[in-house]
Amino acid sequence: MAVYQYGEKIPKIGKDAYISDSARVIGDVTIGDQCYIGHGAIVRGDYGKIIIGAGTAIEENAILHIQPDGVQEFEERVTVGHGAIVHGKYIKSHAVIGIGSIIGFDVVIGSWAIVAEGCVIPQNTIIPDGKITGGVPFKILGDVKQKHKDFWTWGKQLYVDLAREYPDKLKKL
């Protein structure tokens, strides 16, 4: 694991969480149980605090960072897609941050909201629960339907399973 103390700030890692050896978890970071922190991800709690809820997946090359003395919180079962950059302050349960999205400072993403790939959400924006957003800058495109919830429930479980299996199955050659 690539977990780093920063001054007096020491990350706290939950049970059955997986952190890739190529990820970086720095400082005041709390990672919940059964989380997946993918290869190349950076979780930077050097001058702010980051809380990641249980069953959350921070996929490959995603970057989480918060402004000085800020708090960034992810509730449970959030998905942060590959290469996303997140400075937002509150990402509610079951939200999906799409591949390559950019989330500005002080953004709130609602429960079960879906941010489409490559979407840009500017600072101080609030995305309501259950909305789908996309575009640059973002627009609300519609409502999350049961078929979306079914797919993302399945997809989120894949990463919980990966977090559990990687320590045994991943072998450096």
N, C-alpha and C positions, 0 to 999 in steps of 0.2 A: 504494500500500500504506500502511496505517496501522500502522506498526511504530515502536515507541518504545523508546529507551534509558531505563533507570531507574537513576540514579547511574552506577555502573560496569558495570551489567548490560545487555548488548546481545544482542538476539535473533539466532539463527542460523537461516537459512532454506535448506532443501534445494532441490535441482534440480527444476524443473518443479512447484514448489508454487505454489498460488494462494491469495492472501490478498485478500479483498474490501477495497475502499477504505473501507467502512463498518464493517469489523471493527477490533478493537484487539488488537494483540500487544505486550505490555509486559514488558520486563526480561529475566530469565533464562529464556528460552524457546528450545528447539531444536525446529524443525519439520523432519521428514524429507522425503525426496524424494516427489514426486507427492501431496502432501497437499492437501486442500481446506479452507480456513478461510472459512466462509460469511458472508454479509451480516449485520452486527450481532453477530457472535460476539465474545466477549471472552476472551482468553487472558492471564491476569494473573500473570506471574512477577515481581511487584514485591518480595516478601519471601520467596518460595520459588522452587523450580526446577521447570519443566514440560518434559517431554520427550515429543514426539509422534512416533511411529514412522511409517515410510514407508507411503504409501497410505491414511492415516487421514483420515476426513472429520469435521470439526467443523462441523455444519450450522448454519443460520441461528439467531441469537439464543441459542446455547448459551453457557454461562459455565463456564470452567475456572479454578479458583483453588486454592491450597494454603496451608496454615498456615505461620506463620513458620519459616524454616529447613527446611521440609519439601520432599520431592521427590515429584512426581506424574509417573508414567510411563505412557504408552500404548504398547503394542507395535504391531506393524504391522497395517494393515487393520482398525482399530477404527472403528466408526461411533458418533458421538455425535449423537443426534437433535435436531431443532429444539427450542429452548427448554429443553434439559436443563441442570441445574446440577450440576457435578461437583467435589467436593472430595476424592474418593477418591485413594488413593495408587498403586494399581497396577491397570491395566486391560490384561488379556492379549490376545494376538492374536485377531483376528476377533470380538471381543466386540461386542455391540450394546447401546447405551444408548438406550432408547426416548424418543420425543418427550415432553418435559415431565417426565422423571424427575428425581429428586433423589438424589444419591449423597453420603452423609455423609463426614466425615473418616476417614482410615485404612481405607477400604473397599478390598477386593481383589475384582475381578471376573474370573472364570476365562476361559480360552480358549474361544471359541465359545459363551459364555454369552449369553443374551438377557434383557435387562431390559425388561419390557413398558412401554408408554406410561403415564406418570403414576405409575409405581412409586416408592416411597420405600424406600431402603436405608439404615438408620441406621448411625452411625459404628461402626467396628471390626468390621464384618461381612465374612465371606469367602463369596463365592458360588463354588461349585465349577465346574470346567470342564464345559461342555456342559449346563448347567441353564437352564431357563426360569423366570424369576421375575416376579411381578406382585403388585399390591395395595399397600395403605397400612395398616399396614406390609407389607413384602413377605412372600410365601410362595413356596416352591419349587413350581412348578406342573407340572413334568415335565422330560423330557429333550429336548434338541435332536436332531432327526432329520435324515437326509440331505436331505430336501426343504427344511428351513430353511437348511442350509448352501448348497444350490444357489441358493436365492433370494437370500441375503445375499452370496454370491460375485458374483452378477450385480449386485446393488445397489451393492456396494462399487466395482465396476469403473465404474459410472456416474459416481461422484464422482472417480475417478482420471482418467476421460476429461474431465470438466468442468474439473478443474484444468489439464489440458493445453490445452483449447479456449478457456476463458474469455478469456485475454489477446488472442486474435485475434477472437473472435466478439462479445464484450461491448462495445457502443459506447454511450457516453453521448450522449443526444439533447438 
